[in-house]
Amino acid sequence: MRRMSFDQAIEDAIIQAMLEDDRVFIMGEDVHTNRTNIMSRFSDRVIPTPISESAFLGTGVAAAMAGLRPIVELWMIDFVCVAYDALVNHAAKIYDFSGKKWSVPLVIRASCGAGIGDGGQHGQMLYGSIASIPGLKIVVPSNPSDAGRLILSAIQDNNTVIFLEHKLLSDHLLHYLGGSGRDTLEFNIPPDGIEGEVPDKWEPLELGKLNILKEGNDITLASLGVSVHRCMEAAREIEKEGISVEVLDLRSVVPLDIDGIFKSVEKTGKLLVVDEDYKQFGLSGEIAALLLEKGLKFEYGRVATEGTIPFSRILEDETLPNVERIRTQCKILLKK
């Protein structure tokens, strides 16, 4: 086993994939300076682009259709809005439109999430909106080991996969976006997420399989990305009161391991979904609906982002899911 940061794990797995498959290449904004480690080894397969997301994401779709395996970097998932046509009307639909003759093995790599004071146009998750479109897969790792294994799975997948990295887990993004000029600010960074043990050789991790981080009997907490670490912290505090908490790391939004969630909630009878994405019409409501459709009876609650993310760090912290909000909602559910 080795120890790596979140960023290092992803890049190390990409390098392995590029060594094993010469169809894999990277393109996007500033990739020649942001991916210097990869650039030094594969200079002809790291392609910087103009700042035109619709142009280079469209190019990535065409390259994937032609038999290559591009990794297109959008910097922030918020910028997918500029390139929504290429994603929604092309990448997501070509496989079905072609009678399953054409596939689009494309990885869209982007940062996501708030917590560094970048405001509502640079701190969104958006996976709930994207997940509503058939034909796309979305993964959101919470630690270096999962991040490396999931990026390898995404590269090898024959579908379009959106690979999301929370800014609070990325030391590169924290330094670049949250660093200069903001030395007086504090960021709530989970240490277990930003660095950890990783395998000596990367093996793909099956998409759509959740991880039970902590077993319990009284209530289930389900989340992904940074919010997994908030759930673990809340669970440790709640258990001091004699309550047994189960914590699920969903790992992906699409495919969603609804059977794994079902088994946990069937045991505990109570589910709290913690979701940094928007509350309305999102992942938290979809999970509830799917469990109800399977005939499960349970007590349900959710902690999510309920409005536009403020620029102010103080207001931002109050808007996002945090340990105190999770604890409060748990206590409400446990009284039912």
Secondary structure as the mmCIF struct_conf table of DSSP 4:
data_model
#
loop_
_struct_conf.conf_type_id
_struct_conf.id
_struct_conf.beg_label_comp_id
_struct_conf.beg_label_asym_id
_struct_conf.beg_label_seq_id
_struct_conf.end_label_comp_id
_struct_conf.end_label_asym_id
_struct_conf.end_label_seq_id
STRN STRN1 ARG A 2 SER A 5
HELX_RH_AL_P HELX_RH_AL_P1 PHE A 6 GLU A 20
TURN_TY1_P TURN_TY1_P1 ASP A 22 ARG A 23
STRN STRN2 VAL A 24 GLY A 28
TURN_TY1_P TURN_TY1_P2 GLU A 29 ASP A 30
HELX_RH_AL_P HELX_RH_AL_P2 VAL A 31 ASN A 34
TURN_TY1_P TURN_TY1_P3 ARG A 35 ARG A 35
HELX_RH_AL_P HELX_RH_AL_P3 THR A 36 MET A 39
TURN_TY1_P TURN_TY1_P4 SER A 40 ARG A 41
HELX_RH_3T_P HELX_RH_3T_P1 SER A 43 ARG A 45
STRN STRN3 VAL A 46 PRO A 48
BEND BEND1 ILE A 51 ILE A 51
HELX_RH_AL_P HELX_RH_AL_P4 GLU A 53 MET A 65
TURN_TY1_P TURN_TY1_P5 ALA A 66 GLY A 67
STRN STRN4 ARG A 69 MET A 76
HELX_RH_3T_P HELX_RH_3T_P2 ILE A 77 ALA A 83
HELX_RH_AL_P HELX_RH_AL_P5 TYR A 84 TYR A 84
HELX_RH_PI_P HELX_RH_PI_P1 ASP A 85 ALA A 91
TURN_TY1_P TURN_TY1_P6 ALA A 92 LYS A 93
HELX_RH_AL_P HELX_RH_AL_P6 ILE A 94 PHE A 97
TURN_TY1_P TURN_TY1_P7 SER A 98 GLY A 99
BEND BEND2 LYS A 100 LYS A 100
STRN STRN5 VAL A 107 CYS A 112
BEND BEND3 GLY A 115 GLY A 117
TURN_TY1_P TURN_TY1_P8 GLY A 120 HIS A 122
BEND BEND4 GLY A 123 GLY A 123
HELX_RH_AL_P HELX_RH_AL_P7 TYR A 127 ALA A 131
TURN_TY1_P TURN_TY1_P9 SER A 132 SER A 132
BEND BEND5 ILE A 133 ILE A 133
TURN_TY1_P TURN_TY1_P10 PRO A 134 GLY A 135
STRN STRN6 LEU A 136 VAL A 139
BEND BEND6 ASN A 143 ASN A 143
HELX_RH_AL_P HELX_RH_AL_P8 PRO A 144 GLN A 156
BEND BEND7 ASN A 158 ASN A 159
STRN STRN7 THR A 160 HIS A 166
HELX_RH_3T_P HELX_RH_3T_P3 LYS A 167 LEU A 169
HELX_RH_AL_P HELX_RH_AL_P9 ASP A 171 GLY A 178
TURN_TY1_P TURN_TY1_P11 GLY A 179 GLY A 181
TURN_TY1_P TURN_TY1_P12 ASP A 183 THR A 184
HELX_RH_AL_P HELX_RH_AL_P10 PRO A 191 ILE A 194
STRN STRN8 GLU A 195 VAL A 198
BEND BEND8 ASP A 200 LYS A 201
TURN_TY1_P TURN_TY1_P13 LEU A 207 GLY A 208
STRN STRN9 ASN A 211 LYS A 214
BEND BEND9 ASN A 217 ASP A 218
STRN STRN10 ILE A 219 SER A 223
TURN_TY1_P TURN_TY1_P14 GLY A 225 GLY A 225
HELX_RH_AL_P HELX_RH_AL_P11 VAL A 226 ILE A 238
HELX_RH_3T_P HELX_RH_3T_P4 GLU A 239 GLU A 241
TURN_TY1_P TURN_TY1_P15 GLY A 242 GLY A 242
STRN STRN11 VAL A 245 ASP A 249
STRN STRN12 SER A 252 VAL A 254
BEND BEND10 PRO A 255 PRO A 255
HELX_RH_AL_P HELX_RH_AL_P12 ILE A 258 THR A 268
BEND BEND11 GLY A 269 GLY A 269
STRN STRN13 LYS A 270 TYR A 278
BEND BEND12 LYS A 279 LYS A 279
TURN_TY1_P TURN_TY1_P16 GLN A 280 PHE A 281
BEND BEND13 GLY A 282 GLY A 282
HELX_RH_AL_P HELX_RH_AL_P13 LEU A 283 GLU A 293
TURN_TY1_P TURN_TY1_P17 LYS A 294 GLY A 295
STRN STRN14 GLU A 299 THR A 305
BEND BEND14 GLY A 307 GLY A 307
HELX_LH_PP_P HELX_LH_PP_P1 THR A 308 PRO A 310
BEND BEND15 PHE A 311 SER A 312
HELX_RH_AL_P HELX_RH_AL_P14 ARG A 313 THR A 319
BEND BEND16 LEU A 320 LEU A 320
HELX_RH_AL_P HELX_RH_AL_P15 VAL A 323 LEU A 334
TURN_TY1_P TURN_TY1_P18 LYS A 335 LYS A 335
#
